[in-house]
Amino acid sequence: MTVHRPRRSALYLPGSNARAIEKARGLPCDVVILDLEDSVAPDAKAEARTLAAAAVRAGGFGGREVVIRVNGLDTPWGAEDLAAAEQAGPDAILVPKVAAPADLAAYAGRLKRPTPLWAMIETCSAIFALDAIGRACAGARVGAWVIGANDLVKEMRCRPGPDRAPLMPALAMSVMAARAHGIAVLDGVYNDIPDLDGLARECARGADLGFDGKSLIHPTHLEAANRAFSPDPEAVAWARTVAAAFDSPESAAKGVLKVEGRMVERLHLAEAQRLIAVAEAIAARGG
């Protein structure tokens, strides 16, 4: 049975910031990402690793998924990060700069437990290898992709602007590839912390593109992401109508129905069931 977990908001927290990690246990985010990579200075990497692992073992995050983002295996810290994260037992380990199936295999091959991986999609090479990476995800136990837009912008040398026009082909292709391979996919962070209006617009565009949620860098961004990526109540009501129509005994063998004057197919039923499951999971968490 497929579990549809809400991942509307995934908040990055520096693994070195014990106070922020403690606060996260009460924040309205769906995912907490304890970061050992970009947000941690080189001289704080070891301390961050220890604090993040201890926080995962201590628990107390409720229904939130807890993910540790490690440094790459090509860095002085990556191997120790991966070992410590595996021992701590988070819901997943987020690995950076996955550019090819071999990158996933390198991380998965070092794990002794069936720990799920998440993958950062943040390089030009990754965009041109999305389908191959997607095919490799099942064997590497990869359940989600996270877009690293800042790294992608840097590598492309583009000027994204408010509408992120130069990134749109990569973002859309990432969503399509993730859907093709049954992988959740989260949009990249919004950098202008006080600009909540701009954040809301970017969240809405991300939801329109089909992302499951958005990675975030500040608690003040949670409300906008949760709102944008929550199922619309009218859409949920229609989904329930569609599901009920197909559940009736007289429709058991039918592939196409007319529901309230609209044609619906079984492909619409599958999406309706997914939408209902996500809405119910959000309601069970208190919204």
C-alpha positions as CSV (number, residue, x, y, z in Angstrom):
1,M,0.0,0.0,0.0
2,T,1.4,3.4,-1.0
3,V,1.8,5.9,1.9
4,H,1.2,9.5,0.8
5,R,3.0,11.6,3.4
6,P,2.7,15.3,3.2
7,R,6.0,17.0,2.4
8,R,4.7,20.5,1.9
9,S,7.5,22.2,3.9
10,A,11.0,20.8,4.5
11,L,13.0,23.1,6.8
12,Y,16.8,23.1,6.7
13,L,18.4,23.6,10.1
14,P,22.2,23.7,10.7
15,G,23.2,20.6,12.5
16,S,25.4,22.7,14.7
17,N,22.5,24.8,16.0
18,A,21.1,22.9,19.0
19,R,18.7,25.6,19.9
20,A,17.1,25.7,16.4
21,I,16.9,21.9,16.4
22,E,15.1,21.9,19.7
23,K,12.7,24.6,18.5
24,A,11.9,22.5,15.3
25,R,10.2,19.9,17.4
26,G,7.3,22.3,17.8
27,L,7.3,23.9,14.4
28,P,4.5,23.3,11.8
29,C,6.8,21.7,9.2
30,D,6.3,18.3,7.5
31,V,10.0,17.6,7.3
32,V,13.1,18.6,9.3
33,I,16.4,18.5,7.5
34,L,19.4,18.5,9.8
35,D,22.1,19.9,7.6
36,L,25.7,19.0,7.9
37,E,26.7,20.4,4.5
38,D,26.2,24.0,3.2
39,S,25.0,25.7,6.4
40,V,27.9,24.3,8.5
41,A,31.4,25.8,8.5
42,P,34.3,23.4,8.1
43,D,35.5,23.8,11.6
44,A,32.0,23.0,13.0
45,K,31.4,19.8,10.8
46,A,32.3,17.3,13.5
47,E,30.2,19.0,16.2
48,A,27.3,19.3,13.8
49,R,27.5,15.6,13.0
50,T,27.4,14.7,16.7
51,L,24.6,17.1,17.5
52,A,22.4,16.0,14.6
53,A,22.8,12.3,15.3
54,A,22.0,12.9,19.0
55,A,18.9,14.9,18.1
56,V,17.6,12.0,15.8
57,R,18.2,9.5,18.5
58,A,16.5,11.6,21.1
59,G,13.4,11.9,18.9
60,G,10.5,14.1,19.9
61,F,9.7,15.3,16.4
62,G,6.2,13.9,16.4
63,G,4.9,13.1,12.9
64,R,7.6,15.1,11.2
65,E,10.0,13.3,8.9
66,V,13.6,13.8,10.1
67,V,16.3,13.8,7.5
68,I,20.0,14.3,7.8
69,R,21.8,16.0,4.9
70,V,25.4,14.7,4.7
71,N,28.5,16.1,3.0
72,G,29.5,14.4,-0.2
73,L,31.7,11.4,-0.2
74,D,34.3,13.4,-2.1
75,T,34.8,15.7,1.0
76,P,36.8,15.0,4.2
77,W,33.6,14.6,6.1
78,G,31.2,12.6,3.9
79,A,32.1,9.1,5.0
80,E,31.9,9.9,8.7
81,D,28.7,11.8,8.1
82,L,27.1,8.9,6.3
83,A,28.1,6.4,9.0
84,A,26.9,8.6,11.9
85,A,23.6,9.3,10.1
86,E,23.0,5.6,9.5
87,Q,23.6,4.8,13.1
88,A,21.3,7.5,14.3
89,G,18.4,6.1,12.2
90,P,16.7,9.1,10.6
91,D,13.7,8.7,8.3
92,A,16.1,9.4,5.4
93,I,19.6,10.5,4.5
94,L,19.8,13.4,2.0
95,V,22.9,13.1,-0.2
96,P,24.3,16.0,-2.2
97,K,25.1,16.6,-5.9
98,V,23.8,13.4,-7.3
99,A,24.7,13.6,-11.0
100,A,24.5,10.0,-12.2
101,P,23.3,6.6,-11.0
102,A,26.9,5.8,-9.9
103,D,26.6,8.5,-7.2
104,L,23.6,6.8,-5.7
105,A,25.3,3.4,-5.8
106,A,28.3,4.9,-3.9
107,Y,26.1,6.0,-1.0
108,A,23.8,3.0,-1.0
109,G,26.8,0.7,-1.1
110,R,28.2,2.0,2.1
111,L,25.1,1.5,4.1
112,K,24.7,-1.6,6.2
113,R,21.0,-1.0,7.0
114,P,18.1,-0.4,4.6
115,T,18.1,3.3,5.3
116,P,16.2,5.4,2.7
117,L,18.1,8.0,0.8
118,W,16.9,11.3,-0.6
119,A,18.9,12.9,-3.5
120,M,19.8,16.5,-4.2
121,I,19.3,17.4,-7.9
122,E,21.5,20.5,-8.3
123,T,23.8,20.1,-11.2
124,C,23.6,20.4,-15.0
125,S,24.8,16.9,-15.3
126,A,21.9,15.7,-13.1
127,I,19.4,17.4,-15.3
128,F,20.7,15.6,-18.4
129,A,20.7,12.2,-16.4
130,L,17.3,12.5,-14.7
131,D,15.8,9.4,-16.3
132,A,18.8,7.3,-15.5
133,I,18.9,8.6,-12.0
134,G,15.2,7.9,-11.6
135,R,15.7,4.3,-12.8
136,A,18.5,3.8,-10.3
137,C,16.4,5.1,-7.3
138,A,14.5,2.0,-6.6
139,G,17.6,-0.1,-6.1
140,A,19.2,2.6,-3.9
141,R,16.0,3.1,-1.8
142,V,15.6,6.7,-2.9
143,G,12.2,8.1,-2.0
144,A,12.6,11.8,-2.8
145,W,14.5,14.4,-4.7
146,V,15.2,17.9,-3.5
147,I,16.1,20.6,-6.0
148,G,19.3,22.5,-5.1
149,A,18.4,25.7,-7.1
150,N,21.3,27.8,-5.8
151,D,23.9,25.3,-6.9
152,L,22.1,24.9,-10.3
153,V,22.0,28.7,-10.8
154,K,25.7,28.9,-10.0
155,E,26.7,26.2,-12.4
156,M,24.5,27.5,-15.2
157,R,25.7,31.1,-14.6
158,C,22.1,32.2,-15.1
159,R,20.1,35.1,-13.7
160,P,16.9,33.5,-12.5
161,G,14.9,36.6,-11.6
162,P,11.5,36.5,-9.8
163,D,9.9,34.2,-12.3
164,R,12.9,31.8,-12.4
165,A,12.5,31.6,-16.1
166,P,16.0,30.2,-16.9
167,L,15.3,27.3,-14.4
168,M,11.9,26.4,-15.6
169,P,12.9,23.7,-18.1
170,A,15.1,22.0,-15.4
171,L,12.4,22.3,-12.8
172,A,9.6,20.9,-15.1
173,M,11.9,18.0,-16.3
174,S,12.7,17.2,-12.7
175,V,9.0,16.9,-11.8
176,M,8.3,14.8,-14.9
177,A,11.2,12.4,-14.2
178,A,10.2,12.1,-10.5
179,R,6.6,11.2,-11.5
180,A,7.8,8.8,-14.1
181,H,9.7,6.8,-11.4
182,G,7.3,7.3,-8.5
183,I,9.6,9.6,-6.5
184,A,8.5,12.6,-4.4
185,V,10.1,15.9,-5.4
186,L,10.6,19.1,-3.5
187,D,11.3,22.6,-4.9
188,G,14.4,24.5,-3.9
189,V,14.7,27.2,-1.3
190,Y,13.7,30.9,-1.5
191,N,16.6,33.0,-0.5
192,D,15.1,36.4,0.4
193,I,14.0,35.7,3.9
194,P,11.9,38.8,4.7
195,D,10.1,38.8,1.3
196,L,7.1,36.7,2.2
197,D,5.0,37.9,-0.8
198,G,7.7,36.8,-3.2
199,L,7.9,33.5,-1.3
200,A,4.2,33.0,-1.6
201,R,4.3,33.6,-5.4
202,E,7.2,31.1,-5.8
203,C,5.4,28.5,-3.7
204,A,2.3,28.9,-5.8
205,R,4.3,28.5,-9.0
206,G,6.0,25.4,-7.6
207,A,2.7,23.9,-6.7
208,D,1.5,24.6,-10.2
209,L,4.5,22.8,-11.6
210,G,3.6,19.7,-9.6
211,F,6.1,19.8,-6.8
212,D,5.1,18.0,-3.6
213,G,6.5,20.8,-1.4
214,K,9.3,23.2,-0.9
215,S,12.6,23.2,1.0
216,L,13.0,26.2,3.2
217,I,15.6,28.1,5.1
218,H,13.6,29.9,7.8
219,P,10.6,29.1,10.0
220,T,8.7,32.2,8.8
221,H,8.5,30.5,5.4
222,L,6.5,27.5,6.7
223,E,3.0,29.1,6.5
224,A,3.3,30.0,2.9
225,A,4.6,26.6,1.8
226,N,2.0,24.7,3.9
227,R,-0.7,26.8,2.4
228,A,0.5,26.5,-1.2
229,F,1.1,22.8,-1.2
230,S,-2.0,21.7,0.8
231,P,-4.8,20.2,-1.3
232,D,-7.5,22.7,-2.2
233,P,-10.7,22.0,-0.2
234,E,-12.8,22.1,-3.3
235,A,-10.5,19.7,-5.1
236,V,-10.6,17.3,-2.2
237,A,-14.4,17.5,-2.2
238,W,-14.5,16.7,-5.9
239,A,-12.0,13.8,-5.3
240,R,-14.3,12.3,-2.7
241,T,-17.2,12.6,-5.2
242,V,-15.2,10.8,-7.9
243,A,-14.0,8.1,-5.5
244,A,-17.6,7.5,-4.3
245,A,-18.8,7.2,-7.8
246,F,-16.3,4.5,-8.7
247,D,-16.9,2.7,-5.4
248,S,-20.6,2.1,-6.2
249,P,-21.4,-1.5,-7.1
250,E,-22.8,-0.5,-10.5
251,S,-19.5,1.1,-11.5
252,A,-17.2,-1.7,-10.4
253,A,-16.4,-2.8,-14.0
254,K,-16.5,0.6,-15.7
255,G,-13.5,2.5,-16.9
256,V,-15.3,5.8,-17.6
257,L,-18.1,7.5,-15.7
258,K,-20.2,10.6,-16.0
259,V,-20.1,12.4,-12.7
260,E,-22.0,15.6,-12.2
261,G,-21.9,16.1,-16.0
262,R,-18.1,15.6,-16.2
263,M,-16.4,12.6,-17.7
264,V,-14.0,10.9,-15.4
265,E,-11.7,7.9,-16.0
266,R,-9.9,5.5,-13.7
267,L,-6.8,7.6,-14.0
268,H,-8.8,10.4,-12.3
269,L,-9.7,7.9,-9.6
270,A,-6.1,7.2,-8.8
271,E,-5.3,10.9,-8.5
272,A,-8.5,11.4,-6.4
273,Q,-7.4,8.7,-4.0
274,R,-3.9,10.3,-3.7
275,L,-5.4,13.7,-3.0
276,I,-7.8,12.3,-0.3
277,A,-4.9,10.4,1.3
278,V,-2.7,13.5,1.5
279,A,-5.6,15.7,2.8
280,E,-6.4,13.1,5.5
281,A,-2.7,12.9,6.5
282,I,-2.5,16.6,6.9
283,A,-5.8,16.7,8.9
284,A,-4.4,14.0,11.2
285,R,-1.4,16.1,12.0
286,G,-3.6,19.1,12.8
287,G,-3.2,20.9,9.5
